[in-house]
Structure formats: structure tokens, C-alpha cells
């Protein structure tokens, strides 16, 4: 929606088989043809071949937004489409592939206002990446398929568009060269996908958590000025290397009891409503244990909720006799959160901590402006630093599967590309401040609030990978968030916090995730919740907010006292990852 009009014209499309990542670059010129200044969004959709795998009619594969254009002013956008976004997943073979046939690129300002801009042709089907099957279905599942009659009509429409445009648009021929991604590690793919192969080596000196590295093309921006971390700040990789060495050494020394304390959050000890269990920063969602501070110098780090800013108590009081914070009971806090009621003490010393409010996720995504979200993220990062918070429990990025989902407003879109790109942009902004980070959530398939601990999301592996996990995959590969939060629900009968397939196989082994994974609050509740010991075995590092019951369950599983068994090496691995996060946090200079 705009107060002016625009002309959107595709000027060129180019495929460079020797470039990394394998990308089709589409050049689009946008001209303000109206009488008012304005911005415009350009979207590229791919219509994929009619092959063995049924596909959506139009798949969003790229988008971009102009600057503010004055009447008559133009801007040329160079939109890049990685070929990975043209792939489909074949569950039986556990492989991503590009099927033979024609890939039509449709350019416009919305899915209903597009023009055929280029055609890509692939002579034979190429298996691009071999994986491992995850989250298997427990029972047979019949999925909705497109109607044959409508498919035929769409096929005819595409051929008509081609006949009308073929004399004036590019016809590009893809080949097997370079489409196959097997053989590169997840970390290598992360660097290449984000920076291009030319800049990947230099990118190893930078990281979204320590500095901001920009490389718009593989040919440009190769000077030392790409790194924005500042000469006074040590390189991220060096900091991380030292932190990893320190974490590995300490994790080997810790007793099982100490490691168990580390993987369970620190609770205030009183009954709190969800999202307000912190001790150090009033109103913050929670924090890690402080029990290792005196003996080992391991600081506790603070986690604050989102997503519309940092959620902490704006006004609190301290007891002048001992400096302790006056607390509200569970019911008072609930009334305070809903109605803003304050429960004050006449002798209390007043303290204030105000944070900026930002629009909800859906509204932010509607801008299609990743630069704006990075700017918002930088503001959030500055405030996290100001209030001594390490992890922001945001952004939420679940798919808008059903309009009745009670938390849709927190999430970005029904489209995985939009969700992933927006989360990545916000994360880059937040993590441009060293030592603070985002927690992308709720991983995964959290699409309803009713019975959220008991519901099992039944989904095929193809739909899981192409829709519900894709946004998380994009966010991880493009911004490397410091944390992931698993969801309350089950996926195909297994609690996400207890799912090795989600926490370890997909996130860490396939996508190269290097941060920590935590539970949502009270996920391990005895009333139908997940298992704390199984969280650790799955690679879900941190159980929040952490209870004595969680700690006892983990220790009992180590000794196989009851009906569960946990290997100490899994506990050590989780503890080590939490130590790495702590040692690279804003608690350490």
C-alpha cells in the first residue's frame, strides 16, 4: 500500500555456475511514476517443474525493498536467488533435489501481480544434498494434493506466459555443476551462503556475535574495512577460541552435581508466573545458575522475554534495610502484568528500568525491510547491554499455519523465507553488540496454544523441512543466533525438547548451529511435559526455569536409579556449550 505508483521492470537475469553460493541474480529497475515519495517492495517467485514431487504454484525465493524514491526517481535492485531455494525434499531417499524441467521466475510486487522475467531449464534431476531422515511419522499420513484440473490450467498459463515473453526474456540453462552441496561442512556452507566463497576466508575472522561483516557480491568489498567490529575489539573468532578452550577444560573438571546445576536454570524459589523467574534483574524471564561463581568464576547470565521489546519490570522497590528487591507473589504479578497494578511499600526505595517497545513480529515482517529490522535489532542489543541481559527470548518465528493460533501476532509470516530472513536480520542487529544475543523460537511446529504441552504436530518430513524448519534453517545459516528455544508441543509423538533429530541432527549437524538450545518455561512440568533427562540426551542444553525436580531427575538418570538412563558425556557436552555461551557473554570483557 502506497500513496504513489511504481513501474517495476526486470532488466536482466544471470546464472554463474562457478560462483558460490550458486545464485541467479535478477536485476530489477523500480521507478516512482506517481506524485509522492515512496518505497516499493519487489518479490521474486519461482514456478517449479511439474515433476514427481508435487509443488506449490509459486514459491517466494527473493525479495527486496527500495530506498525512499522521489517522483520520477529510480533505483536498481540486484536480487539474488540461491539455487537451494529451488530444491524439493524427497523423504524416501532423504535427499534434496532439483527436478528436471523449467523453473520460471515471476517478478512483481505481490504473488498476484507478477510478470514472467526469466526461465531456467535443467536437463536432468540432480540430487543436491543427502541427509538423514528425521522425526518419522508414527502412522500413515494422507496429505492434501493439488487438483489435477487446476494443475493443468496452471501448466497452460505458464506456457502462455512463456510464448508471449520468450522473445524478450532470458533463457538460462542450469547444469549439474555446483548444484551438489554434499562434501562441504555445515560451517563452510554457513560462511559461503552468507558471504560468498571469495569472502568466506575473511569471514572466518568475523561473526555475527562479535562484529558485522558485509559482502554484497563475491567480487566486491574485499578490503579490510568490511569488518565493523572496530579496531579496539578483539576478533570474534579469537574470543570464541579462547572461550571454547576454557569451557572444555572446566567442563571436564565439574562434578555431575555441578554440571546438573549448570544445565538447569536458577529459580527465585517462589511460585512465579511463566516468564518472570529471574533473581538478578527484576521481571526478567530467568537466569542461569550462580552456584559456580565463587568456586570457578562462572557468572550467571540473564534471559529476558520479548518479542515487542525487552520485558522486564519497569518499576520496582528495594528494602532499605538489606537492599533486597521487594517481590510480588504469583497473583500480584499476574495482576500487575495484565492491569498494571502496583503493590508498593511505604518504606521502599524506588528503581526504574524502562525499555523501548517495538512493533509485533507480523507488522515488522510486513515492511519486507531487512535493513530496518537490523536497525531495530541494534537498538535492542544496546538495551540488553544497558540492563545487563545476555539473551533476548525472541524473535518468535513459527509459521502462520492457522489464523486461530493465539500467538500469531508474535510470528512473522506464513512464508518460511520471510520468517527466516526477518529473524536473521533482527539477530544480526542484536548481535552486532558483543556478548548479547537472540533466542529464536519456538522450535518447532508450535502452531496452537490450546493443549500446547500435550498436542502432537503430525507432519510429513518433507513438509517439516520445506515449511516448518526452513525459516529456522535460514536464520541459523545467515545470522548464527546465540540460542534456540524448543517448543512445548510434540512433533510426531516426541516432545521437541526431547528430540535428538531436531536439536542435534538438524540444528547442529546439518545447519551448523553453534549456540545453546533451551526449553520453553516449565516444559518439564509433570503434567504431560517433557523429560529433563531426555532434554540433555537430545542436546537441549538448558532446562528453564529449572527446578529441584529437574535436577533430581537428571542425577537419577546418570545412575540409572529409576526408569531412565543418561550418559555423563551428554551432560558434559550440554554443560560445555552453556559455558561457551557464558564465557562469550557480556558478563565478561
C-alpha positions as CSV (number, residue, x, y, z in Angstrom):
1,X,0.0,0.0,0.0
2,X,1.4,3.4,-1.0
3,X,0.4,6.9,-1.8
4,X,2.2,6.7,-5.1
5,X,2.7,4.3,-8.0
6,X,5.7,2.4,-9.4
7,X,6.9,0.8,-12.5
8,X,8.8,-2.5,-11.9
9,X,10.9,-3.7,-14.9
10,X,13.2,-6.7,-15.0
11,X,16.4,-5.7,-16.8
12,X,18.4,-9.0,-16.6
13,X,18.8,-12.4,-15.1
14,X,22.2,-14.1,-14.9
15,X,23.4,-17.6,-13.7
16,X,27.0,-18.0,-12.7
17,X,27.7,-21.7,-12.3
18,X,31.2,-21.1,-10.9
19,X,30.1,-18.6,-8.2
20,X,29.5,-19.5,-4.5
21,X,26.8,-19.8,-3.4
22,X,25.1,-20.9,-6.7
23,X,22.9,-18.0,-7.3
24,X,20.7,-16.5,-10.0
25,X,20.9,-12.7,-9.9
26,X,17.9,-10.8,-11.1
27,X,18.3,-7.1,-11.9
28,X,15.1,-5.1,-11.4
29,X,14.6,-1.3,-12.0
30,X,12.0,0.4,-9.9
31,X,10.7,3.8,-10.9
32,X,8.4,6.1,-8.9
33,X,5.8,7.0,-11.5
34,X,3.5,8.9,-9.1
35,X,3.4,12.3,-7.5
36,X,4.5,11.4,-3.9
37,X,7.7,10.0,-2.5
38,X,7.5,6.3,-1.5
39,X,9.2,2.9,-1.2
40,X,8.3,-0.3,-3.1
41,X,8.9,-4.0,-2.4
42,X,9.9,-6.3,-5.2
43,X,9.3,-10.0,-4.9
44,X,10.5,-13.0,-7.0
45,X,8.5,-16.2,-7.1
46,X,9.7,-19.4,-8.7
47,X,7.2,-21.7,-10.5
48,X,9.0,-25.1,-10.3
49,X,8.7,-28.0,-12.7
50,X,5.8,-30.4,-12.8
51,X,7.7,-33.5,-11.7
52,X,7.3,-36.5,-9.5
53,X,7.2,-34.2,-6.4
54,X,4.1,-32.0,-6.2
55,X,4.9,-28.4,-5.6
56,X,3.3,-25.1,-4.8
57,X,2.4,-22.9,-7.8
58,X,4.6,-20.0,-6.7
59,X,7.4,-20.2,-4.3
60,X,8.8,-16.9,-2.8
61,X,12.6,-17.1,-3.4
62,X,13.7,-13.5,-3.0
63,X,12.5,-10.0,-2.1
64,X,14.0,-6.5,-1.7
65,X,12.9,-3.0,-0.9
66,X,13.9,0.3,-2.4
67,X,15.0,3.4,-0.6
68,X,12.6,6.3,-0.4
69,X,12.2,7.3,-4.1
70,X,11.1,10.8,-5.1
71,X,8.6,11.2,-8.0
72,X,10.5,10.2,-11.2
73,X,13.4,8.7,-9.3
74,X,14.6,5.2,-10.0
75,X,16.6,2.5,-8.2
76,X,18.1,-0.7,-9.5
77,X,17.9,-3.8,-7.2
78,X,20.1,-6.8,-7.7
79,X,18.1,-9.7,-6.1
80,X,19.9,-13.0,-5.6
81,X,18.1,-16.3,-5.6
82,X,20.2,-19.2,-4.2
83,X,19.5,-22.4,-6.0
84,X,18.9,-24.1,-2.7
85,X,15.6,-22.4,-2.6
86,X,14.6,-24.1,-5.8
87,X,15.1,-27.6,-4.3
88,X,12.5,-30.1,-3.0
89,X,12.9,-32.8,-0.5
90,X,12.4,-36.5,-1.3
91,X,11.7,-38.2,2.0
92,X,12.2,-41.8,0.8
93,X,15.8,-41.1,-0.2
94,X,16.4,-38.4,2.5
95,X,17.7,-36.1,-0.2
96,X,17.2,-32.6,-1.5
97,X,16.9,-32.5,-5.3
98,X,16.3,-30.2,-8.2
99,X,13.9,-31.9,-10.6
100,X,14.4,-31.7,-14.3
101,X,12.3,-29.1,-16.1
102,X,11.6,-25.4,-16.3
103,X,11.9,-23.0,-13.4
104,X,10.0,-19.8,-14.2
105,X,10.9,-16.6,-12.4
106,X,8.0,-14.3,-11.8
107,X,8.8,-10.8,-10.7
108,X,6.4,-8.2,-9.2
109,X,5.1,-6.6,-6.1
110,X,2.9,-9.4,-4.8
111,X,2.1,-13.0,-5.7
112,X,-0.9,-11.8,-7.7
113,X,0.9,-9.1,-9.5
114,X,3.8,-10.7,-11.3
115,X,5.3,-11.0,-14.7
116,X,7.5,-13.7,-16.2
117,X,11.0,-12.4,-16.1
118,X,13.2,-15.4,-16.8
119,X,13.2,-19.2,-17.4
120,X,15.7,-21.6,-16.1
121,X,16.0,-25.1,-17.6
122,X,17.6,-28.1,-16.0
123,X,18.0,-31.2,-18.3
124,X,18.1,-33.9,-15.6
125,X,17.2,-34.2,-12.0
126,X,20.1,-33.5,-9.6
127,X,20.3,-34.8,-6.1
128,X,22.0,-31.9,-4.3
129,X,22.3,-32.9,-0.7
130,X,22.0,-36.2,1.1
131,X,20.8,-36.1,4.7
132,X,19.3,-38.4,7.4
133,X,15.6,-38.9,7.9
134,X,14.3,-37.1,11.0
135,X,11.1,-37.1,13.0
136,X,9.4,-40.1,11.4
137,X,5.7,-40.4,11.2
138,X,4.1,-42.9,13.6
139,X,1.2,-43.7,11.3
140,X,0.5,-43.3,7.6
141,X,-0.5,-39.7,6.6
142,X,-2.5,-38.7,3.6
143,X,-1.6,-35.2,2.6
144,X,-3.6,-32.7,0.5
145,X,-2.6,-32.8,-3.1
146,X,-3.3,-30.1,-5.8
147,X,-6.2,-30.9,-8.0
148,X,-5.2,-32.3,-11.4
149,X,-7.6,-30.0,-13.3
150,X,-6.1,-26.9,-11.6
151,X,-2.6,-28.2,-12.2
152,X,-3.3,-28.5,-15.9
153,X,-4.7,-24.9,-16.0
154,X,-1.6,-23.6,-14.3
155,X,0.6,-25.5,-16.7
156,X,-1.3,-23.9,-19.6
157,X,-1.0,-20.4,-18.1
158,X,2.8,-20.8,-17.7
159,X,3.2,-21.9,-21.3
160,X,1.1,-19.0,-22.5
161,X,3.3,-16.6,-20.5
162,X,6.4,-18.2,-22.0
163,X,5.1,-17.9,-25.5
164,X,4.2,-14.2,-25.0
165,X,7.6,-13.4,-23.4
166,X,10.2,-15.8,-24.8
167,X,11.5,-13.3,-27.3
168,X,12.4,-10.7,-24.7
169,X,13.4,-12.6,-21.5
170,X,16.5,-14.6,-20.7
171,X,16.5,-18.4,-21.1
172,X,19.2,-19.8,-18.7
173,X,20.5,-23.4,-18.7
174,X,21.4,-25.0,-15.4
175,X,23.7,-28.0,-15.2
176,X,24.8,-30.4,-12.5
177,X,28.0,-28.4,-11.9
178,X,28.0,-26.9,-8.5
179,X,24.4,-27.7,-7.6
180,X,25.5,-30.6,-5.5
181,X,26.3,-29.4,-2.0
182,X,27.5,-32.7,-0.4
183,X,31.0,-32.6,0.8
184,X,31.1,-29.2,2.4
185,X,30.7,-29.0,6.2
186,X,27.8,-27.1,7.7
187,X,30.2,-24.4,8.9
188,X,31.7,-24.0,5.4
189,X,28.2,-23.8,3.9
190,X,27.2,-21.2,6.5
191,X,30.1,-19.0,5.6
192,X,29.6,-19.5,1.9
193,X,25.9,-18.9,2.0
194,X,26.3,-15.7,3.9
195,X,29.4,-14.1,2.4
196,X,30.3,-15.9,-0.9
197,X,33.3,-18.1,-1.3
198,X,35.6,-15.2,-2.1
199,X,34.9,-13.6,1.2
200,X,34.4,-16.8,3.2
201,X,38.1,-16.9,4.4
202,X,37.9,-13.3,5.7
203,X,34.5,-14.0,7.2
204,X,36.2,-16.6,9.5
205,X,37.7,-13.6,11.3
206,X,34.2,-12.2,12.0
207,X,31.0,-13.5,13.4
208,X,27.5,-12.0,13.9
209,X,28.1,-12.2,17.6
210,X,31.2,-10.1,17.5
211,X,31.1,-7.9,14.5
212,X,29.2,-7.2,11.3
213,X,30.7,-8.4,8.1
214,X,29.2,-7.3,4.8
215,X,29.7,-8.7,1.4
216,X,27.0,-7.9,-1.2
217,X,28.8,-9.7,-4.0
218,X,31.6,-12.2,-4.3
219,X,33.6,-9.7,-6.4
220,X,33.2,-6.6,-4.2
221,X,34.0,-5.4,-0.7
222,X,37.2,-7.4,-0.2
223,X,39.0,-4.7,1.7
224,X,39.7,-4.7,5.4
225,X,37.0,-2.2,6.1
226,X,34.3,-4.9,5.7
227,X,34.6,-5.7,9.4
228,X,32.7,-3.3,11.5
229,X,33.8,-4.6,14.9
230,X,36.2,-1.7,15.5
231,X,40.0,-1.9,15.9
232,X,39.7,-1.9,19.7
233,X,37.6,-5.0,19.8
234,X,39.3,-8.4,19.5
235,X,38.3,-10.6,16.7
236,X,35.3,-12.8,17.4
237,X,37.0,-16.0,16.4
238,X,39.8,-15.4,18.7
239,X,37.5,-14.7,21.6
240,X,35.4,-17.7,20.8
241,X,38.5,-19.9,20.5
242,X,39.7,-18.9,24.0
243,X,36.1,-19.3,25.4
244,X,35.8,-22.8,23.9
245,X,39.2,-23.9,25.3
246,X,38.2,-22.5,28.8
247,X,34.8,-24.1,28.6
248,X,36.1,-27.5,27.5
249,X,38.7,-27.5,30.3
250,X,36.2,-26.5,33.0
251,X,33.5,-28.9,31.8
252,X,36.0,-31.8,32.4
253,X,36.6,-30.7,36.0
254,X,33.0,-30.2,37.1
255,X,31.2,-32.9,39.2
256,X,27.9,-34.3,38.0
257,X,26.1,-32.2,40.5
258,X,27.8,-29.0,39.3
259,X,27.1,-29.9,35.7
260,X,23.5,-30.6,36.6
261,X,23.2,-27.2,38.3
262,X,24.6,-25.6,35.2
263,X,22.1,-27.2,32.8
264,X,19.1,-26.2,35.0
265,X,18.2,-22.5,35.3
266,X,18.3,-20.6,38.6
267,X,14.8,-20.0,40.0
268,X,13.8,-17.4,42.6
269,X,12.4,-20.2,44.7
270,X,8.9,-18.9,44.9
271,X,6.0,-19.6,42.7
272,X,6.3,-17.3,39.7
273,X,4.2,-16.9,36.6
274,X,5.8,-18.0,33.4
275,X,8.4,-15.6,32.1
276,X,9.3,-13.8,35.3
277,X,11.6,-16.2,37.3
278,X,14.9,-14.2,37.3
279,X,16.5,-13.2,40.6
280,X,19.1,-10.6,39.5
281,X,17.1,-8.4,37.1
282,X,13.5,-7.9,38.3
283,X,10.9,-9.0,35.8
284,X,13.4,-10.9,33.6
285,X,12.3,-14.4,32.5
286,X,15.1,-16.3,34.1
287,X,18.9,-16.8,34.5
288,X,21.5,-19.5,34.7
289,X,22.9,-20.7,38.0
290,X,25.1,-18.6,40.2
291,X,26.3,-21.6,42.2
292,X,29.6,-21.8,40.2
293,X,30.6,-18.1,40.6
294,X,32.6,-18.3,43.8
295,X,34.5,-21.5,43.1
296,X,35.0,-21.2,39.3
297,X,34.2,-17.6,38.4
298,X,31.3,-18.7,36.2
299,X,28.9,-15.8,36.1
300,X,25.1,-16.2,35.9
301,X,23.6,-14.7,32.7
302,X,20.2,-13.1,32.5
303,X,17.4,-14.1,30.0
304,X,14.7,-11.6,29.3
305,X,11.5,-12.2,27.3
306,X,10.3,-10.4,24.1
307,X,9.2,-10.1,21.4
308,X,7.9,-6.5,21.4
309,X,11.0,-5.2,23.2
310,X,12.8,-6.4,26.4
311,X,10.3,-7.4,29.0
312,X,11.5,-6.5,32.5
313,X,9.8,-4.8,35.4
314,X,9.7,-1.0,34.7
315,X,9.3,-0.1,38.4
316,X,10.4,-2.0,41.4
317,X,11.4,-1.3,45.0
318,X,14.2,-2.3,47.3
319,X,14.1,-2.9,51.0
320,X,16.3,-0.2,52.5
321,X,17.4,-2.4,55.4
322,X,19.1,-5.0,53.4
323,X,19.0,-3.9,49.7
324,X,16.8,-6.9,48.6
325,X,14.1,-6.4,46.0
326,X,10.6,-6.5,47.2
327,X,8.8,-9.3,45.4
328,X,5.2,-9.7,44.3
329,X,3.6,-13.1,44.8
330,X,2.3,-15.0,41.8
331,X,-1.2,-13.5,41.9
332,X,0.1,-9.9,42.4
333,X,2.5,-10.3,39.5
334,X,-0.3,-11.6,37.3
335,X,-2.5,-8.6,38.2
336,X,0.5,-6.3,37.6
337,X,1.1,-7.8,34.1
338,X,-2.5,-7.6,33.0
339,X,-3.8,-4.5,34.6
340,X,-0.6,-2.6,35.6
341,X,-1.5,-2.7,39.3
342,X,1.5,-1.8,41.5
343,X,1.9,-3.2,45.0
344,X,4.2,-0.7,46.8
345,X,5.8,-0.5,50.2
346,X,5.9,2.8,52.0
347,X,9.5,2.4,53.1
348,X,10.6,1.1,49.7
349,X,13.4,2.7,47.6
350,X,12.2,3.2,44.0
351,X,14.1,2.0,40.9
352,X,13.1,2.3,37.3
353,X,14.2,0.4,34.2
354,X,12.4,1.4,31.0
355,X,12.8,-0.3,27.7
356,X,11.7,0.6,24.2
357,X,8.7,-1.0,22.7
358,X,8.8,-2.3,19.1
359,X,6.0,-3.4,16.8
360,X,5.0,-7.1,16.9
361,X,6.6,-9.5,14.5
362,X,3.8,-9.6,11.9
363,X,4.0,-5.9,11.5
364,X,7.7,-5.9,11.2
365,X,7.6,-8.6,8.5
366,X,5.1,-6.6,6.5
367,X,7.7,-4.0,5.9
368,X,9.8,-6.5,3.9
369,X,12.7,-4.3,5.1
370,X,15.6,-6.3,6.4
371,X,17.7,-3.2,6.9
372,X,15.0,-1.8,9.2
373,X,14.9,-4.9,11.2
374,X,18.7,-4.8,11.6
375,X,18.3,-1.3,12.9
376,X,15.6,-2.4,15.4
377,X,18.0,-5.2,16.4
378,X,20.8,-2.8,17.1
379,X,18.5,-0.8,19.4
380,X,17.5,-4.0,21.3
381,X,21.2,-5.0,21.6
382,X,22.1,-1.7,23.1
383,X,19.3,-2.0,25.7
384,X,20.3,-5.6,26.5
385,X,23.8,-4.3,27.2
386,X,22.4,-1.4,29.3
387,X,20.3,-3.6,31.6
388,X,22.9,-6.5,31.9
389,X,20.8,-9.0,30.0
390,X,22.6,-11.6,27.8
391,X,19.8,-13.5,25.9
392,X,16.7,-11.9,24.5
393,X,14.0,-14.6,24.2
394,X,13.0,-13.5,20.7
395,X,12.3,-13.5,17.9
396,X,9.3,-15.8,17.6
397,X,9.2,-17.2,14.1
398,X,6.7,-20.0,13.8
399,X,4.7,-20.4,10.6
400,X,1.2,-18.8,10.4
401,X,-0.4,-22.1,9.8
402,X,-3.9,-21.2,11.1
403,X,-5.3,-17.8,11.8
404,X,-6.7,-19.0,15.1
405,X,-3.3,-19.6,16.7
406,X,-3.2,-17.4,19.7
407,X,0.4,-16.1,19.3
408,X,0.4,-15.4,15.5
409,X,1.0,-11.7,16.2
410,X,4.4,-12.6,17.6
411,X,5.4,-14.5,14.5
412,X,6.4,-13.1,11.1
413,X,4.6,-14.9,8.3
414,X,3.1,-17.9,6.7
415,X,6.1,-18.0,4.4
416,X,9.4,-19.6,5.6
417,X,11.6,-17.3,3.6
418,X,10.1,-14.2,5.0
419,X,10.3,-15.7,8.5
420,X,13.9,-16.7,8.2
421,X,15.2,-13.5,6.6
422,X,13.4,-11.3,9.2
423,X,14.7,-13.4,12.1
424,X,18.2,-13.3,10.6
425,X,18.2,-9.5,10.1
426,X,17.0,-8.9,13.7
427,X,19.6,-11.3,15.0
428,X,22.4,-9.6,13.1
429,X,21.3,-6.3,14.6
430,X,21.1,-7.5,18.1
431,X,24.4,-9.4,17.9
432,X,26.3,-6.5,16.5
433,X,26.8,-5.8,20.2
434,X,29.3,-8.3,21.5
435,X,28.1,-10.7,24.1
436,X,24.3,-10.4,23.7
437,X,22.1,-12.5,21.5
438,X,18.8,-13.6,20.3
439,X,16.9,-16.8,21.1
440,X,14.9,-17.9,18.0
441,X,11.7,-19.7,19.0
442,X,9.6,-21.8,19.2
443,X,11.4,-24.8,17.6
444,X,9.3,-26.2,16.1
445,X,5.7,-26.6,14.7
446,X,4.2,-24.6,17.6
447,X,1.0,-23.6,15.8
448,X,-1.6,-23.7,18.5
449,X,-1.9,-22.6,22.2
450,X,-4.7,-24.9,23.3
451,X,-3.2,-28.0,25.0
452,X,0.2,-26.8,23.9
453,X,2.1,-29.3,26.2
454,X,0.1,-32.3,25.1
455,X,-0.6,-31.7,21.4
456,X,1.4,-33.6,18.8
457,X,2.0,-31.9,15.5
458,X,1.7,-34.6,12.9
459,X,3.7,-33.7,9.8
460,X,5.5,-35.4,7.0
461,X,9.2,-34.9,6.8
462,X,9.0,-33.1,3.5
463,X,6.5,-30.5,4.9
464,X,8.6,-30.3,8.1
465,X,11.8,-29.5,6.2
466,X,10.4,-27.3,3.5
467,X,8.0,-25.2,5.6
468,X,8.2,-25.5,9.4
469,X,12.0,-25.9,9.8
470,X,13.1,-23.8,6.8
471,X,12.8,-20.4,8.5
472,X,14.9,-21.7,11.4
473,X,17.5,-23.1,9.0
474,X,17.8,-19.7,7.1
475,X,18.1,-17.8,10.4
476,X,20.8,-20.1,11.7
477,X,22.8,-20.1,8.5
478,X,22.6,-16.4,7.9
479,X,23.0,-15.0,11.4
480,X,24.1,-17.8,13.9
481,X,21.9,-16.8,16.8
482,X,23.2,-17.4,20.3
483,X,20.3,-19.6,21.3
484,X,17.3,-21.6,20.2
485,X,14.2,-22.3,22.3
486,X,12.3,-25.5,21.8
487,X,8.5,-25.6,21.9
488,X,6.0,-27.1,24.3
489,X,4.4,-29.4,21.7
490,X,5.5,-32.8,20.3
491,X,6.4,-33.4,16.7
492,X,5.2,-36.8,15.6
493,X,4.8,-38.0,19.1
494,X,8.1,-36.7,20.6
495,X,8.5,-33.6,22.7
496,X,10.6,-31.1,20.7
497,X,12.8,-30.6,23.8
498,X,13.4,-34.4,23.8
499,X,14.0,-34.7,20.1
500,X,17.6,-35.6,19.1
501,X,16.5,-35.3,15.5
502,X,15.6,-31.6,15.9
503,X,18.2,-30.5,18.5
504,X,21.2,-32.3,17.2
505,X,20.8,-33.9,13.8
506,X,19.1,-30.9,12.1
507,X,20.2,-27.8,14.0
508,X,23.8,-28.7,14.8
509,X,24.9,-31.4,12.3
510,X,23.1,-30.2,9.2
511,X,22.8,-26.4,9.7
512,X,26.0,-25.8,11.8
513,X,24.3,-24.2,14.8
514,X,26.9,-23.3,17.4
515,X,24.9,-21.9,20.3
516,X,22.8,-23.3,23.1
517,X,19.3,-24.8,23.0
518,X,16.9,-24.3,25.9
519,X,13.5,-25.4,26.8
520,X,10.5,-23.1,27.0
521,X,9.5,-22.3,30.6
522,X,8.1,-25.2,32.6
523,X,8.3,-27.6,29.6
524,X,9.3,-30.3,32.0
525,X,6.1,-29.9,34.1
526,X,5.0,-33.3,35.4
527,X,1.5,-32.8,33.9
528,X,2.2,-34.1,30.4
529,X,5.5,-32.3,29.9
530,X,8.9,-33.4,28.6
531,X,11.6,-35.2,30.5
532,X,14.6,-33.2,31.8
533,X,17.0,-36.1,31.4
534,X,15.8,-36.7,27.8
535,X,16.3,-33.0,27.1
536,X,20.0,-33.4,27.9
537,X,20.3,-36.6,25.9
538,X,18.7,-34.9,22.9
539,X,21.1,-31.9,23.0
540,X,18.6,-29.5,24.6
541,X,21.3,-27.9,26.8
542,X,19.3,-25.8,29.3
543,X,16.2,-26.6,31.2
544,X,14.3,-23.5,32.2
545,X,13.4,-22.0,34.6
546,X,15.0,-25.0,36.4
547,X,13.5,-26.8,39.4
548,X,14.8,-29.3,42.1
549,X,12.7,-31.9,40.4
550,X,14.6,-31.4,37.1
551,X,17.9,-31.7,38.9
552,X,17.0,-34.8,40.7
553,X,15.7,-36.4,37.5
554,X,19.0,-35.8,35.7
555,X,21.1,-37.1,38.6
556,X,18.9,-40.2,39.0
557,X,19.2,-40.9,35.2
558,X,23.0,-40.7,35.4
559,X,23.0,-43.5,38.0
560,X,20.0,-45.3,36.3
561,X,18.2,-45.2,39.6
562,X,14.7,-45.2,38.1
563,X,13.5,-45.9,34.5
564,X,15.8,-43.5,32.6
565,X,19.5,-43.6,31.7
566,X,21.6,-40.6,30.8
567,X,25.3,-40.9,29.7
568,X,27.5,-38.4,31.5
569,X,29.2,-37.4,28.2
570,X,25.9,-36.0,27.1
571,X,25.6,-34.0,30.3
572,X,29.2,-32.8,29.8
573,X,28.5,-31.7,26.2
574,X,25.5,-29.6,27.3
575,X,27.4,-28.1,30.2
576,X,30.3,-27.2,27.9
577,X,28.1,-25.4,25.4
578,X,26.5,-23.4,28.2
579,X,29.9,-22.4,29.5
580,X,30.9,-21.4,26.0
581,X,27.8,-19.1,25.8
582,X,28.6,-17.7,29.3
583,X,32.3,-17.0,28.6
584,X,31.4,-15.2,25.3
585,X,28.6,-13.2,27.0
586,X,28.5,-9.5,28.1
587,X,29.3,-10.8,31.7
588,X,33.0,-10.9,30.5
589,X,35.0,-8.2,28.9
